[in-house]
């Protein structure tokens, strides 16, 4: 009984969070309340706080700056749990194209800082894994991580 109540609360919580974030069939995003660098640091802290490993950080705007190309700030953080990633790849190796999971922080044309990601549930449909528990769990964790980054 308690488990059902907790699941119901979790579903309502995630549903409420989705109301204040932009979302469509493939991407989840929300506007940060902090400036770019702080949002990136909060993202990293949120990922680590969820007991996940950061594998890579792509500083697209810094690479463009080195080439004397002017683009707004954008960073992509790759992260995950090695056991979950391994389990998914064992089910379908092609999902390795999408892993590890990624969350992006970017500054838009108006100067607003945003946090977003391609929904794991969307990615998984391409590989026949849309009903997979790891995917569903990671999607919910990624929402929490993005909210933690955008505070």
Beta strands, then each sheet from edge to edge (+ up, - down):
strand 1: 22-23
strand 2: 27-31
strand 3: 53-59
strand 4: 74-80
strand 5: 101-107
strand 6: 113-118
sheet 1: 1+ 2- 6+ 5- 4+ 3-
end
